[in-house]
Amino acid sequence: MNDIHIDDFYKDSALILLQLYSQFPRKITLFVEDIAGPDTIDDFGLHSQRHLACFSTISWLEESGYLSYEDTIRQDAMDQVVLSHKAFTLLASPASTPLQETHSELPESVAENLNTNVAQLRNAVKSGSSHAINQRLRELLVLSRQHST
């Protein structure tokens, strides 16, 4: 049986890292709903479990040194969020397993960019495959041990 919450964690982490990378080095407000989708607040004003899990993923990424933020906006968003040095260098680095396809017709700089960790993470998310996203995130989490904080 798959642990759906772990699949959600990997997907949320990938989306968070990609969103921050696309805005780097600018600090942004990161809204949970932009990552996890629309939230359904219950009769007591509490967020859904899915929303809270995504919020916790952002917190975990900060505690683990992948991003920083200055403040929370209730449980709806984090403010002034930016990738850490460790996360930026990890994402911008060449992938440890280059894509099989050759890019000989492309300029060298473009071909190199297609074989970075961030490009492969984008491809995994674009594919919509939980397996591809999980595999890429697990690889990045292991590789991150080699990057400074």
Backbone as numpy.savetxt, mean C-alpha at the origin, in Angstrom:
# Nx Ny Nz CAx CAy CAz Cx Cy Cz
-9.12 -22.93 4.53 -9.96 -21.75 4.53 -9.08 -20.50 4.53
-9.38 -19.59 3.63 -8.63 -18.34 3.56 -9.01 -17.42 4.70
-8.04 -16.70 5.17 -8.28 -15.66 6.17 -8.59 -14.37 5.43
-9.87 -14.09 5.26 -10.30 -12.93 4.48 -9.73 -11.64 5.04
-9.61 -11.55 6.36 -9.09 -10.31 6.94 -7.63 -10.07 6.54
-6.87 -11.14 6.29 -5.48 -10.99 5.85 -5.46 -10.54 4.38
-6.36 -11.09 3.57 -6.49 -10.63 2.18 -6.82 -9.14 2.15
-7.76 -8.72 3.01 -8.11 -7.30 3.10 -6.92 -6.46 3.55
-6.16 -6.97 4.51 -4.98 -6.25 4.99 -3.97 -6.03 3.85
-3.69 -7.08 3.09 -2.74 -6.95 1.98 -3.25 -5.96 0.93
-4.52 -6.07 0.58 -5.08 -5.17 -0.43 -5.07 -3.73 0.07
-5.51 -3.51 1.31 -5.50 -2.16 1.89 -4.08 -1.61 1.93
-3.13 -2.42 2.36 -1.74 -1.98 2.43 -1.23 -1.57 1.06
-1.53 -2.39 0.06 -1.09 -2.08 -1.31 -1.69 -0.75 -1.78
-2.98 -0.58 -1.58 -3.64 0.65 -2.03 -3.10 1.88 -1.29
-2.86 1.74 -0.01 -2.32 2.84 0.79 -0.92 3.22 0.29
-0.05 2.23 0.13 1.31 2.50 -0.33 1.32 3.13 -1.72
0.48 2.62 -2.61 0.42 3.17 -3.97 -0.10 4.60 -3.97
-1.12 4.86 -3.17 -1.65 6.23 -3.12 -0.61 7.20 -2.58
0.10 6.80 -1.55 1.14 7.67 -0.99 2.31 7.84 -1.94
2.69 6.77 -2.63 3.78 6.85 -3.60 3.43 7.83 -4.73
2.16 7.79 -5.16 1.75 8.66 -6.27 1.75 10.14 -5.86
1.75 10.43 -4.58 1.75 11.81 -4.10 3.09 12.22 -3.48
4.02 11.28 -3.37 5.29 11.52 -2.69 6.04 12.66 -3.35
6.65 13.56 -2.58 6.83 13.61 -1.14 5.78 14.47 -0.43
4.73 14.81 -1.15 3.68 15.66 -0.56 2.92 14.90 0.51
2.64 15.57 1.61 1.82 14.99 2.68 0.36 15.16 2.28
-0.43 14.11 2.53 -1.84 14.14 2.14 -2.74 13.73 3.31
-4.02 13.97 3.13 -5.02 13.42 4.04 -5.48 12.11 3.41
-5.33 11.03 4.15 -5.66 9.70 3.67 -6.98 9.26 4.29
-8.02 9.19 3.46 -9.35 8.82 3.92 -9.54 7.31 3.85
-10.03 6.73 4.92 -10.26 5.29 4.99 -11.22 4.85 3.88
-12.26 5.62 3.62 -13.23 5.25 2.59 -12.61 5.19 1.20
-11.54 5.95 0.95 -10.86 5.89 -0.34 -10.17 4.55 -0.53
-9.86 3.89 0.56 -9.16 2.59 0.50 -10.17 1.44 0.62
-11.00 1.47 1.64 -11.89 0.35 1.96 -13.26 0.45 1.31
-13.58 1.58 0.73 -14.90 1.76 0.15 -15.84 2.41 1.14
-17.06 2.68 0.69 -18.05 3.36 1.54 -18.31 2.59 2.84
-18.54 3.34 3.88 -18.77 2.75 5.20 -20.25 2.83 5.56
-20.68 1.85 6.33 -22.03 1.84 6.86 -21.94 1.97 8.37
-22.33 3.12 8.87 -22.28 3.37 10.31 -23.55 2.78 10.93
-23.40 2.09 12.06 -24.56 1.44 12.68 -25.40 2.43 13.48
-26.43 1.92 14.12 -27.37 2.76 14.88 -26.71 3.49 16.04
-25.57 3.00 16.49 -24.87 3.62 17.61 -23.77 4.58 17.15
-23.65 4.77 15.84 -22.65 5.67 15.30 -21.28 5.04 15.15
-21.23 3.71 15.20 -19.94 3.01 15.08 -19.70 2.58 13.64
-18.43 2.64 13.25 -18.03 2.22 11.91 -18.13 0.71 11.76
-18.19 0.26 10.50 -18.21 -1.18 10.21 -16.86 -1.81 10.55
-16.86 -3.11 10.71 -15.62 -3.84 11.00 -14.62 -3.66 9.86
-15.11 -3.64 8.63 -14.22 -3.46 7.46 -13.53 -2.10 7.52
-14.28 -1.06 7.85 -13.72 0.29 7.96 -12.67 0.33 9.07
-12.99 -0.24 10.21 -12.06 -0.23 11.35 -10.79 -1.03 11.04
-10.94 -2.12 10.27 -9.76 -2.91 9.90 -8.83 -2.10 9.00
-9.40 -1.34 8.07 -8.58 -0.50 7.20 -7.90 0.61 8.00
-8.63 1.23 8.91 -8.06 2.25 9.79 -6.88 1.66 10.57
-7.05 0.44 11.05 -5.99 -0.23 11.80 -4.80 -0.57 10.91
-5.06 -0.85 9.64 -3.96 -1.11 8.71 -3.09 0.13 8.55
-3.71 1.28 8.44 -2.94 2.53 8.34 -2.10 2.71 9.61
-2.69 2.48 10.74 -1.96 2.60 12.01 -0.80 1.62 12.07
-1.04 0.39 11.63 0.01 -0.63 11.65 1.16 -0.24 10.73
0.84 0.28 9.55 1.88 0.71 8.62 2.73 1.82 9.24
2.09 2.70 10.01 2.85 3.77 10.69 3.72 3.17 11.80
3.15 2.31 12.61 3.90 1.70 13.71 5.07 0.86 13.20
4.93 0.31 12.02 5.97 -0.55 11.44 6.97 0.23 10.60
6.82 1.54 10.52 7.82 2.38 9.87 7.65 2.57 8.38
6.46 2.33 7.84 6.23 2.49 6.40 5.68 3.86 6.04
5.10 4.55 7.00 4.56 5.88 6.75 4.53 6.64 8.06
4.28 7.92 7.94 4.07 8.73 9.14 2.86 9.61 8.90
2.22 10.01 9.98 1.11 10.95 9.90 1.15 11.81 11.15
0.51 12.98 11.04 0.53 13.91 12.16 -0.65 13.77 13.08
-1.81 13.39 12.54 -3.01 13.35 13.37 -4.06 12.46 12.72
-5.03 12.04 13.53 -6.18 11.32 13.00 -7.36 12.29 12.95
-8.23 12.04 12.00 -9.48 12.79 11.90 -10.57 11.78 12.25
-10.93 11.80 13.55 -11.81 10.77 14.11 -11.27 9.42 13.68
-12.14 8.52 13.21 -11.67 7.26 12.64 -11.94 7.26 11.14
-11.97 8.45 10.57 -12.27 8.61 9.15 -11.04 8.77 8.28
-9.96 9.33 8.84 -8.80 9.64 8.03 -7.58 9.88 8.91
-6.42 9.86 8.26 -5.19 10.30 8.87 -4.75 11.55 8.11
-4.21 12.52 8.84 -3.83 13.79 8.22 -2.31 13.90 8.14
-1.86 14.55 7.06 -0.44 14.80 6.81 0.34 13.48 6.74
-0.15 12.58 5.90 0.45 11.25 5.74 1.47 11.29 4.62
2.61 10.63 4.84 3.66 10.54 3.83 4.41 9.23 4.03
4.94 8.70 2.93 5.77 7.49 3.02 7.03 7.77 3.81
7.50 6.76 4.50 8.79 6.86 5.18 9.91 6.64 4.16
11.12 6.93 4.57 12.29 6.66 3.74 12.32 5.18 3.37
12.09 4.33 4.34 12.12 2.88 4.11 11.12 2.48 3.03
9.89 2.95 3.12 8.86 2.57 2.16 9.15 3.15 0.78
9.59 4.39 0.73 9.89 5.00 -0.57 11.01 4.24 -1.28
12.11 3.99 -0.59 13.22 3.30 -1.25 12.84 1.86 -1.61
12.03 1.23 -0.80 11.56 -0.12 -1.09 10.73 -0.12 -2.37
9.78 0.78 -2.48 8.91 0.82 -3.65 9.65 1.24 -4.91
10.58 2.16 -4.79 11.31 2.67 -5.95 12.43 1.74 -6.42
12.77 0.74 -5.62 13.88 -0.17 -5.95 13.49 -1.16 -7.04
14.52 -1.67 -7.75 14.24 -2.73 -8.73 13.64 -3.95 -8.04
12.69 -4.57 -8.69 12.05 -5.76 -8.13 13.05 -6.91 -8.09
12.94 -7.73 -7.07 13.86 -8.86 -6.94 13.55 -9.94 -7.97
12.33 -9.97 -8.44 11.95 -10.91 -9.50 11.41 -10.09 -10.67
12.29 -9.76 -11.63 11.85 -8.95 -12.77 10.75 -9.64 -13.56
9.95 -8.84 -14.24 8.91 -9.40 -15.09 9.54 -10.25 -16.18
8.84 -11.28 -16.58 9.35 -12.18 -17.61 9.41 -11.52 -18.98
8.46 -10.64 -19.26 8.41 -10.02 -20.57 9.58 -9.06 -20.76
10.09 -9.02 -21.97 11.20 -8.11 -22.26 10.64 -6.78 -22.76
11.39 -5.76 -22.50 10.99 -4.42 -22.90 12.09 -3.80 -23.76
12.64 -4.62 -24.68 13.78 -4.17 -25.48 13.42 -3.01 -26.40
12.13 -2.88 -26.78 11.73 -1.81 -27.68 11.54 -0.48 -26.95
11.54 -0.52 -25.63 11.33 0.69 -24.84 12.65 1.33 -24.45
12.64 2.64 -24.22 13.86 3.28 -23.70 14.27 2.61 -22.38
15.55 2.59 -22.11 16.08 1.91 -20.93 15.43 2.40 -19.63
15.26 3.71 -19.50 14.68 4.25 -18.26 13.24 3.78 -18.07
12.48 3.68 -19.15 11.09 3.20 -19.06 11.08 1.73 -18.69
11.95 0.93 -19.32 12.02 -0.50 -19.02 12.42 -0.72 -17.56
13.34 0.09 -17.05 13.74 -0.03 -15.64 12.58 0.29 -14.71
11.81 1.32 -15.04 10.65 1.69 -14.20 9.60 0.59 -14.19
9.47 -0.15 -15.25 8.48 -1.23 -15.31 8.87 -2.41 -14.44
10.13 -2.46 -14.05 10.61 -3.56 -13.20 10.94 -3.10 -11.79
10.26 -2.06 -11.33 10.41 -1.64 -9.94 9.35 -2.32 -9.09
9.56 -2.30 -7.79 8.57 -2.87 -6.87 7.22 -2.17 -6.99
7.23 -0.86 -7.15 5.97 -0.13 -7.23 5.21 -0.50 -8.51
5.90 -0.67 -9.62 5.23 -1.05 -10.87 4.62 -2.44 -10.74
5.34 -3.34 -10.11 4.81 -4.69 -9.95 3.64 -4.71 -8.97
3.70 -3.87 -7.95 2.58 -3.77 -7.02 1.35 -3.20 -7.74
1.56 -2.19 -8.57 0.46 -1.63 -9.36 -0.17 -2.71 -10.25
0.68 -3.51 -10.90 0.17 -4.57 -11.77 -0.63 -5.59 -10.98
-0.17 -5.93 -9.79 -0.90 -6.89 -8.96 -2.27 -6.34 -8.59
-2.33 -5.07 -8.19 -3.60 -4.45 -7.83 -4.50 -4.35 -9.05
-3.93 -3.96 -10.17 -4.70 -3.83 -11.41 -5.29 -5.17 -11.85
-4.58 -6.25 -11.58 -5.08 -7.58 -11.96 -6.31 -7.98 -11.16
-6.46 -7.41 -9.97 -7.59 -7.76 -9.12 -7.45 -9.11 -8.43
-6.33 -9.75 -8.61 -6.09 -11.07 -8.03 -5.60 -10.96 -6.60
-6.38 -11.50 -5.66 -5.97 -11.48 -4.26 -4.64 -12.22 -4.10
-4.48 -13.31 -4.82 -3.24 -14.08 -4.73 -2.04 -13.23 -5.16
-2.17 -12.52 -6.28 -1.06 -11.68 -6.77 -0.74 -10.56 -5.79
-1.77 -9.93 -5.25 -1.56 -8.84 -4.29 -0.90 -9.37 -3.02
-1.42 -10.49 -2.50 -0.85 -11.08 -1.29 0.61 -11.45 -1.49
0.90 -12.10 -2.62 2.27 -12.53 -2.91 3.22 -11.33 -2.98
2.80 -10.28 -3.68 3.66 -9.10 -3.84 3.87 -8.40 -2.50
2.81 -8.27 -1.69 2.95 -7.60 -0.38 3.82 -8.41 0.56
3.64 -9.72 0.57 4.50 -10.56 1.43 5.96 -10.38 1.04
6.23 -10.36 -0.26 7.60 -10.16 -0.73 8.14 -8.80 -0.29
7.33 -7.76 -0.42 7.77 -6.43 -0.02 8.02 -6.33 1.48
7.17 -6.96 2.27 7.36 -6.92 3.72 8.66 -7.62 4.12
9.01 -8.70 3.44 10.28 -9.39 3.71 11.45 -8.52 3.25
11.33 -7.96 2.04 12.41 -7.11 1.51 12.63 -5.86 2.37
11.58 -5.38 3.01 11.70 -4.13 3.78 12.69 -4.23 4.92
12.98 -5.44 5.34 13.98 -5.60 6.42 15.36 -5.11 5.99
15.60 -5.05 4.67 16.90 -4.62 4.15 16.98 -3.11 4.00
15.86 -2.43 4.15 15.82 -0.98 3.96 15.84 -0.28 5.32
16.53 0.86 5.35 16.63 1.60 6.62 15.34 2.33 6.90
15.13 2.65 8.17 13.92 3.37 8.57 14.14 4.85 8.57
